[in-house]
Amino acid sequence: MRNTTLICISVVVASLFIIPAHTKIYYNQLMRINKYIASCTNLSRRKAEVLVLTGRIKIDSSPVIPVRRESGKHPAGIQSTAETVTNLATEVSPSDKVYLDDKLITPQRFVYYALNKPVGYTTTTSDPHAEKLITNLVPNDPPVFPIGRLDKDTSGLIFLTNDGDFAQKMTHPKYEKEKEYIFQTDRKLSEESLEKLRKGIELDDGITAPAKVKSLAKGWTLGSHSGPDQNLYSITIHEGRNRQIRRMIDAACAKVITLKRIRVGDFELGDLKEGKYQIFKPK
């Protein structure tokens, strides 16, 4: 019995070192405060940290006081800015009441939409001048936000949700989620240009990671265009730089005419019609 107890204690102690702080494991039904806030709002855990730091969060009417780590590192091992470097060790139990600006908040139901974004729609939710927002193409109760971005002139697959954890796992570089696009160029890409794209091409913000790129066989279509005579290509990347595909093709001495995302991770756009969405549940 004593040996069994020692083994159990050893396993628990070891887990404190090998399980990252952001892992989805709850002890005694406790949850980290930033994770709880993310589950109650459409905020990410990082933005929830800012709420804690600025004194806007209370537990049972008492302000939450974060403690700075001596190491100066983010508790999940992620480098962060000085104002968000904290040890959010505070945990919420099922009996606690959590307030944001004196308003009681409770976990909300999560929804997940896969949308086939049309050209002309803006993915940001904060642009007051945008005429067409993709959030207008999905239900607004509960409110959702887009995961990642597609520029106004790009169509295709984009996710919307109110689940901050899911958004982080789909966009954080360490998860390396593949994103596949088909595009048309104004001229044929040379084999030398294709090889540069496959090895990584120099942009103004650094060399890109290697991409998977190929010419599309006959039978593929993109809008009113069909390959291979219309210079249609497929490209797969896992980075998420601003207007990355267009800048990569510019660096390869061509211009993108049409661009459409057809896959993110294991999720394919399939025959989902433009402007339509479907509800799904993450694996």
C-alpha positions as CSV (number, residue, x, y, z in Angstrom):
1,M,0.0,0.0,0.0
2,R,2.8,2.4,0.9
3,N,4.6,1.6,-2.4
4,T,1.4,2.3,-4.3
5,T,1.0,5.7,-2.6
6,L,4.6,6.6,-3.4
7,I,4.0,5.8,-7.1
8,C,0.9,7.9,-7.2
9,I,2.6,10.8,-5.6
10,S,5.5,10.5,-8.0
11,V,3.2,10.5,-11.0
12,V,1.4,13.6,-9.8
13,V,4.7,15.4,-9.1
14,A,6.1,14.5,-12.5
15,S,2.9,15.7,-14.2
16,L,3.4,19.1,-12.8
17,F,6.6,19.4,-14.9
18,I,5.6,17.7,-18.1
19,I,2.0,19.0,-18.5
20,P,2.0,22.5,-20.0
21,A,-0.2,25.1,-18.3
22,H,-2.5,25.5,-21.3
23,T,-3.3,21.7,-21.5
24,K,-7.0,20.9,-21.2
25,I,-6.8,19.1,-17.8
26,Y,-8.8,20.1,-14.8
27,Y,-7.9,19.1,-11.3
28,N,-10.8,18.8,-8.8
29,Q,-13.0,20.6,-11.4
30,L,-10.9,23.7,-11.0
31,M,-10.2,25.9,-14.0
32,R,-7.6,28.6,-14.6
33,I,-9.1,32.1,-14.5
34,N,-8.1,33.1,-18.0
35,K,-9.5,29.9,-19.4
36,Y,-12.7,30.4,-17.6
37,I,-13.1,33.9,-18.9
38,A,-12.4,32.6,-22.5
39,S,-15.2,30.0,-22.0
40,C,-17.6,32.8,-21.0
41,T,-16.8,35.3,-23.7
42,N,-15.5,35.5,-27.2
43,L,-12.1,36.6,-25.8
44,S,-8.9,34.6,-26.1
45,R,-7.0,33.5,-23.0
46,R,-4.3,36.1,-23.7
47,K,-6.9,38.9,-23.8
48,A,-8.5,37.5,-20.7
49,E,-5.1,38.0,-18.9
50,V,-5.3,41.7,-19.8
51,L,-8.7,41.9,-18.1
52,V,-7.2,40.4,-15.0
53,L,-4.2,42.7,-15.0
54,T,-6.3,45.8,-15.4
55,G,-8.5,44.8,-12.4
56,R,-11.6,44.2,-14.3
57,I,-12.2,40.6,-13.0
58,K,-13.5,39.7,-9.6
59,I,-14.2,36.4,-7.9
60,D,-16.9,36.5,-5.3
61,S,-16.6,40.3,-5.3
62,S,-12.9,40.3,-4.6
63,P,-10.4,41.6,-7.3
64,V,-8.2,38.9,-8.8
65,I,-4.5,39.7,-8.1
66,P,-2.1,38.0,-10.5
67,V,1.4,37.1,-9.4
68,R,4.4,37.8,-11.7
69,R,6.7,34.8,-12.3
70,E,10.3,35.3,-11.2
71,S,11.4,33.7,-14.5
72,G,9.7,36.5,-16.5
73,K,8.1,34.0,-18.8
74,H,4.5,33.3,-19.7
75,P,3.2,30.4,-17.5
76,A,2.5,28.4,-20.7
77,G,6.0,28.8,-21.9
78,I,5.0,31.5,-24.5
79,Q,7.0,34.7,-24.7
80,S,4.7,37.7,-24.1
81,T,4.8,41.4,-23.7
82,A,5.8,42.9,-20.4
83,E,2.2,43.9,-19.4
84,T,0.9,40.4,-19.9
85,V,3.7,38.4,-18.3
86,T,1.9,36.9,-15.4
87,N,1.4,33.7,-13.4
88,L,-2.4,33.3,-13.5
89,A,-2.4,30.6,-10.9
90,T,-5.8,31.7,-9.7
91,E,-8.4,29.0,-10.3
92,V,-12.1,29.0,-10.4
93,S,-14.2,26.3,-8.8
94,P,-17.8,25.5,-9.7
95,S,-19.0,27.3,-6.6
96,D,-17.2,30.6,-7.4
97,K,-19.0,33.6,-9.0
98,V,-16.9,35.5,-11.5
99,Y,-17.6,39.1,-12.5
100,L,-16.4,41.1,-15.4
101,D,-16.9,44.8,-14.7
102,D,-19.4,43.9,-11.9
103,K,-21.4,41.8,-14.4
104,L,-21.7,38.1,-13.6
105,I,-20.4,35.9,-16.3
106,T,-21.0,32.2,-16.9
107,P,-19.8,29.7,-19.5
108,Q,-21.6,29.9,-22.8
109,R,-22.4,27.2,-25.3
110,F,-19.8,26.9,-28.0
111,V,-20.7,27.1,-31.7
112,Y,-18.6,26.3,-34.7
113,Y,-19.3,27.4,-38.3
114,A,-17.4,26.6,-41.5
115,L,-18.1,29.3,-44.1
116,N,-17.4,29.5,-47.8
117,K,-16.5,33.2,-47.8
118,P,-17.3,35.1,-51.0
119,V,-15.0,37.8,-52.5
120,G,-15.8,41.3,-51.2
121,Y,-16.5,40.3,-47.6
122,T,-14.2,41.4,-44.8
123,T,-13.1,39.0,-42.1
124,T,-12.4,41.6,-39.4
125,T,-15.1,42.5,-36.9
126,S,-13.6,45.8,-35.9
127,D,-13.6,47.7,-39.1
128,P,-16.4,50.3,-38.9
129,H,-16.1,51.2,-42.6
130,A,-16.4,47.6,-43.9
131,E,-19.6,47.2,-46.0
132,K,-19.8,43.4,-45.9
133,L,-18.7,41.4,-42.9
134,I,-18.6,37.6,-42.8
135,T,-20.3,37.6,-39.4
136,N,-23.4,38.7,-41.3
137,L,-23.4,35.4,-43.1
138,V,-23.8,33.3,-39.9
139,P,-26.2,33.4,-36.9
140,N,-25.4,36.2,-34.5
141,D,-26.6,34.4,-31.3
142,P,-24.3,33.7,-29.7
143,P,-21.8,36.3,-31.2
144,V,-18.9,34.7,-33.0
145,F,-15.5,35.8,-34.4
146,P,-13.5,34.6,-37.4
147,I,-10.5,32.3,-36.9
148,G,-7.6,33.8,-38.8
149,R,-8.3,35.9,-41.9
150,L,-8.9,35.9,-45.6
151,D,-8.4,39.2,-47.4
152,K,-11.3,40.9,-49.1
153,D,-10.3,39.6,-52.5
154,T,-9.9,36.0,-51.4
155,S,-12.7,33.5,-51.1
156,G,-13.0,30.1,-49.5
157,L,-13.0,28.3,-46.2
158,I,-12.9,30.2,-42.9
159,F,-14.1,29.2,-39.5
160,L,-16.1,31.3,-37.1
161,T,-16.6,30.4,-33.4
162,N,-16.9,31.8,-29.9
163,D,-14.4,29.2,-28.5
164,G,-11.1,31.0,-27.8
165,D,-9.3,27.7,-27.1
166,F,-10.3,26.2,-30.5
167,A,-9.3,29.4,-32.2
168,Q,-5.8,29.3,-30.6
169,K,-5.3,25.7,-31.6
170,M,-6.2,26.5,-35.2
171,T,-4.0,29.6,-35.5
172,H,-1.0,29.2,-33.1
173,P,2.2,28.5,-35.2
174,K,3.2,25.5,-33.0
175,Y,0.3,23.5,-34.3
176,E,1.3,24.0,-37.9
177,K,-2.2,23.6,-39.3
178,E,-2.0,23.2,-43.1
179,K,-4.0,25.6,-45.3
180,E,-4.5,24.7,-48.9
181,Y,-5.4,27.2,-51.7
182,I,-6.0,27.1,-55.4
183,F,-5.0,30.2,-57.4
184,Q,-4.7,31.5,-60.9
185,T,-1.8,33.7,-62.0
186,D,-1.4,36.2,-64.9
187,R,1.5,34.1,-66.3
188,K,2.8,30.6,-66.1
189,L,5.2,29.9,-63.2
190,S,8.5,28.6,-64.2
191,E,10.0,25.4,-62.7
192,E,12.6,27.7,-61.1
193,S,9.8,29.8,-59.4
194,L,8.0,26.7,-58.3
195,E,11.1,25.3,-56.7
196,K,11.7,28.6,-54.8
197,L,8.2,28.3,-53.4
198,R,8.9,24.7,-52.4
199,K,12.1,25.6,-50.6
200,G,11.0,28.9,-49.1
201,I,11.0,32.3,-50.7
202,E,12.3,35.6,-49.5
203,L,9.7,38.2,-48.4
204,D,10.1,41.5,-46.7
205,D,9.4,39.8,-43.3
206,G,11.7,36.9,-43.8
207,I,12.0,33.6,-45.7
208,T,8.8,31.6,-45.8
209,A,8.6,28.0,-44.7
210,P,8.7,25.4,-47.5
211,A,5.3,25.2,-49.4
212,K,3.7,22.4,-51.3
213,V,2.9,23.7,-54.7
214,K,1.9,22.1,-58.0
215,S,0.2,22.8,-61.3
216,L,-3.4,21.7,-61.4
217,A,-4.4,19.0,-63.9
218,K,-7.1,19.4,-66.5
219,G,-10.5,19.4,-65.0
220,W,-9.9,21.8,-62.1
221,T,-11.9,25.0,-62.1
222,L,-11.6,28.3,-60.2
223,G,-14.6,30.4,-60.9
224,S,-14.8,30.7,-64.7
225,H,-11.2,29.5,-65.1
226,S,-10.1,25.9,-65.7
227,G,-6.6,24.4,-65.7
228,P,-4.0,23.7,-66.9
229,D,-4.1,26.3,-69.7
230,Q,-5.3,29.0,-67.4
231,N,-2.3,28.9,-65.0
232,L,-4.1,27.2,-62.1
233,Y,-2.0,26.0,-59.1
234,S,-2.4,24.4,-55.7
235,I,-0.4,25.6,-52.8
236,T,-0.3,24.4,-49.2
237,I,1.3,26.4,-46.3
238,H,1.1,26.3,-42.5
239,E,2.1,29.9,-41.8
240,G,-0.4,32.8,-41.4
241,R,1.3,35.9,-42.5
242,N,-0.7,38.8,-43.9
243,R,-1.5,38.3,-47.6
244,Q,1.1,35.6,-47.7
245,I,0.2,33.7,-50.8
246,R,-0.1,36.9,-52.9
247,R,3.3,38.1,-51.7
248,M,4.9,34.7,-52.3
249,I,3.6,34.7,-55.9
250,D,4.7,38.3,-56.4
251,A,8.2,37.2,-55.3
252,A,8.0,34.4,-57.8
253,C,7.5,37.1,-60.6
254,A,3.8,36.6,-61.2
255,K,0.5,38.1,-60.0
256,V,-2.4,36.3,-58.4
257,I,-5.7,36.9,-60.2
258,T,-8.0,34.6,-58.2
259,L,-7.3,32.9,-54.8
260,K,-9.5,30.5,-52.9
261,R,-8.8,28.5,-49.7
262,I,-10.1,24.9,-50.0
263,R,-8.8,23.2,-46.9
264,V,-7.7,23.9,-43.3
265,G,-6.1,21.0,-41.4
266,D,-8.4,18.0,-42.1
267,F,-11.4,20.1,-42.9
268,E,-12.1,20.4,-46.7
269,L,-14.4,23.0,-48.2
270,G,-16.0,20.3,-50.4
271,D,-19.2,21.3,-52.2
272,L,-20.2,24.0,-49.6
273,K,-21.8,26.7,-51.7
274,E,-20.3,30.3,-51.7
275,G,-21.8,32.4,-49.0
276,K,-23.2,29.4,-47.1
277,Y,-22.1,27.8,-43.9
278,Q,-22.3,24.5,-42.1
279,I,-22.2,23.7,-38.4
280,F,-19.6,21.3,-37.2
281,K,-18.0,20.0,-34.0
282,P,-14.2,19.9,-33.6
283,K,-12.6,16.5,-33.2
